[in-house]
Amino acid sequence: MAKQTVSLAFAVTAMIFAIFSILLSVGGPSETTPGSELNFDLQQFEGKLARLEAQLERVEKTSAIPFEDDSDVEKPGPVALDTEEEIVEEEGAETDDPENSLAIRISGLQTRIEALESDPIQRGFRYLDSDSAKLRAEGVKALEELARSDPQALAAIQDMMNDPSEDVRWWSIDSLADIDSKESIPLLMNMLDDSSAKVRREAINSLGRLGASDAGPQLAGFLDSEDPETRAYAADAIGKVKFAGASEALVASLDDKNGRVRSEAIWSLAEIGAKNAAPALRKIYNEDPGDNRYTLVRSLKMLGDNEPFNAEFKRLSAQAIESEDQNKRTEAIRSLTYFAKAEAKSVFQQLTKDPNKRVRDYASWALRDDRRRR
């Protein structure tokens, strides 16, 4: 393993010196001769790089930094950060200059080779200084667990929120929420002004996850965003931070053209205890609940209106037990699990003895303690 790594390092070093010599002797690509000597040599180096990347991939199989899917939040593009091919594609897209593209590729390979000689923690710190945005993002994730207890690692991740790459900034913000870094809340609030809409949305989401009550007024301001996804993130975060001052704005969002915004607004009104919103929610439930029927039922129950909950619970319990259509029975079980899991426990227990195996399986599934309700 060590010999293989040293050999790769020597190979990269030799390539760098060779490229430097070519650039000095040729002086850059000719504007009038597309098939110049430099372009020909670059093509040769492309082949060498491909072979070097294949060798590196074999080395990394025993020492790559693992990634864990530790959040229900949808991640942006750079999720699989383990292959040099992706780094090449990303960096190559940033410039049409063959010299710069090749230099970045070699730099990324050299960083990986050197980092393989380090322990995972030091490798993470080293990746933060890479020319490759994907490697920097990988460094952030590698330091995430350490940052829970180590101030240096935490500060390093916080610093990466200033990175020129929006993906690196995204991962930094997400990591700070993953480790529940409440001390980072002021810094995350500053990211609400980021130039990238994707980064702003993740800042909104992370502030909600951290329960940043001080951010309530700023989050409410995003309910007027032209971007529906941003409005949905804001409506969700307002409920999580319990910002009661946004109740009127959330009621207005019940008429939003975007279905996700409406759904998030319904639940957040319940989370902030906006009893004044109960009549508006009841009106929607009575007239056109759509896909939000059970979210409305749960929300109204939380706000003191139990009638819809009781009616739906009775109807679905009967459907789960008595319907001749097994699909309707399993559908009723799923719905009860979503909005009345605790109340329907006796129904599920009864159905675990049902003659229909599919119904029994669904009932057993509903009784599991790890079922997510929202």
C-alpha positions in Angstrom: 0.0 0.0 0.0 2.8 2.5 1.1 4.9 1.6 -1.9 2.0 2.1 -4.3 1.2 5.5 -2.8 4.9 6.6 -3.0 5.0 5.5 -6.7 1.9 7.5 -7.5 3.3 10.6 -5.8 6.6 10.3 -7.8 4.5 9.9 -11.0 2.5 13.0 -10.4 5.7 15.0 -9.5 7.4 13.9 -12.7 4.3 14.9 -14.7 4.3 18.4 -13.2 7.9 19.0 -14.1 7.3 17.7 -17.6 4.3 20.0 -18.1 6.3 23.0 -16.7 9.1 22.3 -19.2 6.7 22.1 -22.1 5.0 25.4 -21.2 8.4 27.2 -21.0 9.6 25.9 -24.3 6.3 26.3 -26.3 4.9 29.4 -24.6 1.2 28.4 -24.7 -1.1 27.2 -27.4 -0.9 28.8 -30.8 -3.9 30.8 -32.0 -3.3 29.8 -35.6 -2.3 26.2 -35.3 -4.9 24.1 -33.4 -2.8 21.0 -33.8 0.3 22.5 -32.1 2.9 20.5 -30.3 1.5 21.6 -26.9 -1.9 20.3 -27.7 -0.4 17.0 -28.8 1.6 16.7 -25.6 -1.5 17.6 -23.5 -3.3 14.7 -25.2 -0.5 12.4 -24.2 -0.7 13.6 -20.6 -4.5 13.1 -20.7 -3.8 9.4 -21.3 -1.2 9.3 -18.5 -3.6 11.0 -16.2 -6.3 8.4 -17.0 -4.0 5.6 -16.1 -2.9 7.4 -12.9 -6.5 7.9 -11.9 -7.2 4.2 -12.3 -4.3 3.4 -10.0 -5.5 6.0 -7.5 -9.0 4.5 -7.5 -7.6 1.1 -6.5 -5.6 2.7 -3.7 -8.6 4.7 -2.4 -10.7 1.6 -2.0 -9.0 0.8 1.2 -8.8 4.3 2.6 -11.7 6.4 1.2 -13.6 8.6 3.7 -17.0 7.2 4.1 -20.2 9.2 3.7 -23.3 8.6 5.7 -26.9 9.6 4.8 -27.5 11.4 8.1 -30.4 13.7 7.1 -33.8 13.6 5.5 -33.0 16.9 3.8 -32.5 16.7 0.1 -28.8 17.2 -0.8 -27.4 19.1 -3.7 -25.3 17.8 -6.5 -22.0 16.8 -4.8 -23.2 13.8 -2.8 -20.8 11.1 -4.2 -17.5 12.8 -3.6 -15.2 9.8 -3.9 -14.0 9.7 -7.5 -11.4 11.7 -9.3 -13.6 11.5 -12.5 -16.2 13.8 -10.9 -13.5 16.3 -9.8 -12.2 16.3 -13.4 -15.7 17.0 -14.8 -16.4 19.8 -12.3 -13.1 21.6 -12.7 -13.0 21.1 -16.4 -16.3 22.9 -16.7 -14.8 26.0 -15.0 -12.3 26.8 -17.7 -11.7 26.2 -21.4 -7.9 26.7 -20.9 -6.2 23.3 -21.3 -3.2 24.3 -19.3 -5.3 25.4 -16.3 -7.6 22.3 -16.6 -4.7 19.9 -16.6 -3.0 21.7 -13.7 -6.2 21.5 -11.6 -6.5 17.8 -12.4 -2.9 17.1 -11.4 -3.4 19.2 -8.2 -6.5 17.2 -7.3 -4.6 13.9 -7.8 -1.6 15.1 -5.8 -3.8 16.2 -3.0 -5.5 12.8 -2.8 -2.3 10.9 -3.0 -0.7 13.0 -0.2 -3.8 12.8 1.9 -3.9 9.0 1.7 -0.8 8.9 3.8 -2.6 10.8 6.6 -5.2 9.7 9.1 -8.8 10.6 8.2 -8.9 13.7 10.4 -5.7 15.2 8.9 -6.9 14.1 5.5 -10.1 16.2 6.0 -8.0 19.3 7.0 -5.8 18.8 3.9 -8.8 18.5 1.6 -10.0 21.9 2.7 -7.0 23.5 1.0 -7.5 21.7 -2.3 -8.1 23.4 -5.6 -11.0 21.1 -6.2 -14.4 22.2 -4.8 -15.5 18.6 -4.5 -12.4 17.7 -2.4 -13.1 20.7 -0.2 -16.7 19.6 0.3 -15.4 16.1 1.1 -13.1 17.6 3.7 -16.0 19.4 5.4 -17.9 16.1 5.7 -14.8 14.3 7.0 -14.4 16.8 9.8 -18.1 16.8 10.8 -18.0 14.4 13.7 -14.8 15.8 15.0 -16.3 19.3 15.0 -18.8 18.2 17.7 -16.0 18.3 20.3 -13.0 20.0 18.6 -13.1 23.8 18.3 -10.5 23.8 15.5 -12.5 21.5 13.3 -15.7 23.5 14.0 -13.9 26.8 13.1 -12.6 25.1 9.9 -16.1 24.2 8.8 -17.4 27.6 9.7 -14.7 29.2 7.6 -15.8 27.1 4.6 -19.0 29.1 4.5 -17.0 31.7 2.8 -15.8 29.3 0.1 -16.2 30.5 -3.5 -18.1 27.3 -4.4 -21.8 27.3 -3.5 -21.7 23.5 -3.0 -18.9 23.8 -0.4 -20.9 26.6 1.3 -24.0 24.3 1.2 -22.2 21.4 2.8 -20.7 23.6 5.5 -24.1 24.9 6.5 -25.7 21.5 6.4 -22.9 20.0 8.5 -23.3 22.7 11.2 -26.9 21.8 11.5 -26.1 18.1 11.5 -23.9 18.5 14.6 -26.4 20.9 16.3 -24.0 23.8 16.4 -26.2 26.4 18.0 -23.1 28.6 18.5 -23.0 28.9 14.7 -26.5 30.4 14.5 -25.3 34.0 14.0 -23.1 32.9 11.2 -25.9 31.0 9.6 -28.2 34.0 9.8 -25.5 35.9 7.8 -25.8 33.3 5.1 -29.4 34.3 4.4 -27.9 37.1 2.3 -25.8 34.7 0.2 -25.7 35.2 -3.5 -26.8 31.6 -4.2 -30.5 30.7 -3.8 -29.5 27.1 -3.0 -27.3 28.3 -0.2 -29.9 30.7 1.1 -32.5 27.8 1.2 -30.1 25.6 3.1 -29.4 28.4 5.6 -33.2 28.7 6.1 -33.5 25.0 6.5 -30.6 24.7 9.0 -31.8 27.6 11.1 -35.1 25.8 11.4 -33.4 22.5 12.3 -31.4 24.4 15.0 -34.6 26.1 16.4 -33.1 29.5 15.9 -35.9 31.6 17.3 -33.9 34.9 16.8 -34.1 34.2 13.1 -37.9 34.2 13.0 -38.4 37.7 11.5 -35.8 37.1 8.8 -37.3 33.7 7.9 -40.8 35.2 7.6 -39.4 37.7 5.1 -38.8 34.8 2.7 -42.5 33.9 2.5 -42.6 36.7 -0.1 -39.8 35.2 -2.2 -40.5 34.7 -5.9 -39.0 31.2 -5.6 -41.7 28.7 -4.4 -39.1 26.3 -3.0 -37.7 29.1 -0.9 -41.2 30.0 0.3 -41.7 26.4 1.3 -38.4 26.2 3.2 -39.3 29.4 5.0 -42.8 28.2 6.0 -41.4 25.0 7.3 -38.6 26.7 9.3 -41.0 29.2 10.9 -42.9 26.4 12.5 -39.7 24.7 13.7 -38.4 27.9 15.4 -41.9 28.6 16.8 -42.1 32.2 15.5 -45.6 33.2 16.4 -45.2 36.6 14.8 -45.5 35.0 11.4 -49.1 33.7 11.9 -50.8 36.2 9.6 -48.2 35.6 6.9 -48.7 31.9 7.2 -52.4 32.2 6.9 -51.9 34.2 3.7 -49.6 31.4 2.5 -52.6 29.0 2.7 -53.6 30.5 -0.7 -50.2 30.1 -2.2 -50.2 28.6 -5.8 -47.6 26.1 -4.7 -48.9 23.0 -3.0 -45.8 22.4 -0.9 -45.9 25.9 0.4 -49.6 25.4 1.4 -48.8 22.2 3.2 -45.9 23.6 5.1 -47.9 26.6 6.1 -50.7 24.4 7.5 -48.4 22.4 9.7 -46.4 25.4 10.9 -49.6 27.2 12.0 -50.2 24.2 14.3 -46.6 24.2 15.5 -46.7 27.9 16.5 -50.1 27.4 18.2 -51.9 29.9 16.0 -55.5 29.2 17.3 -56.7 32.2 15.3 -55.9 30.2 12.1 -58.2 27.3 13.1 -61.3 28.7 11.2 -59.3 29.1 8.0 -57.9 25.6 8.3 -61.4 24.2 9.0 -62.7 25.9 5.9 -60.1 24.3 3.8 -60.8 20.9 5.3 -64.5 21.2 4.8 -64.4 22.5 1.2 -61.3 21.2 -0.5 -58.6 19.4 1.6 -56.9 17.8 -1.3 -53.6 16.1 -0.5 -53.5 18.0 2.9 -56.5 16.2 4.5 -54.6 14.5 7.3 -52.2 17.3 7.8 -55.2 19.5 8.3 -56.8 16.9 10.7 -53.6 16.8 12.8 -53.2 20.6 12.8 -56.8 21.3 13.8 -56.5 18.8 16.6 -53.4 20.6 17.9 -55.3 23.8 17.8 -58.2 22.4 19.8 -60.7 21.4 17.0 -61.1 17.6 17.5 -64.1 17.0 15.3 -62.3 16.3 12.0 -59.8 14.0 13.8 -62.6 12.0 15.4 -64.5 11.7 12.2 -61.5 10.6 10.1 -60.3 8.2 12.9 -63.7 6.5 13.0 -64.0 6.2 9.2 -60.5 4.8 8.6 -60.7 2.4 11.5 -63.9 0.9 10.0 -62.3 0.8 6.6 -59.2 -1.0 7.9 -61.2 -3.7 9.7 -64.3 -4.1 7.5 -63.5 -3.3 3.9 -63.6 -6.2 1.4 -60.9 -4.5 -0.7 -57.5 -5.2 0.8 -56.0 -2.2 -1.0 -58.4 0.1 0.8 -57.7 -1.7 4.1 -53.9 -1.2 3.8 -54.4 2.4 2.6 -56.5 3.0 5.8 -53.7 1.6 7.9 -51.1 3.9 6.3 -53.3 6.9 6.9 -54.0 6.0 10.5 -50.2 5.6 11.0 -49.6 9.1 9.7 -52.1 11.1 11.8 -53.3 8.8 14.6 -50.6 6.2 15.3 -51.0 6.2 19.1 -54.7 6.3 19.0 -54.9 3.4 16.5 -52.6 1.0 18.3 -55.5 -1.3 19.4 -56.8 -1.3 15.8 -53.3 -2.3 14.5 -53.0 -5.0 17.1 -56.3 -6.5 16.1 -55.3 -6.5 12.5 -52.0 -8.5 13.2 -54.4 -11.5 13.5 -56.3 -10.8 10.3 -56.7 -13.7 7.9 -55.2 -11.5 5.1 -51.4 -11.7 5.2 -50.9 -8.4 3.5 -53.1 -6.7 6.1 -51.2 -8.4 8.9 -47.9 -7.2 7.4 -49.1 -3.6 7.2 -50.5 -3.8 10.8 -47.1 -5.0 12.0 -45.4 -2.3 10.1 -47.7 0.3 11.7 -46.8 -0.9 15.2 -43.1 -0.3 14.7 -41.7 2.5 16.9 -39.4 3.8 14.2 -42.1 4.9 11.8 -41.7 8.5 10.8 -44.9 10.5 11.0 -43.8 13.5 9.1 
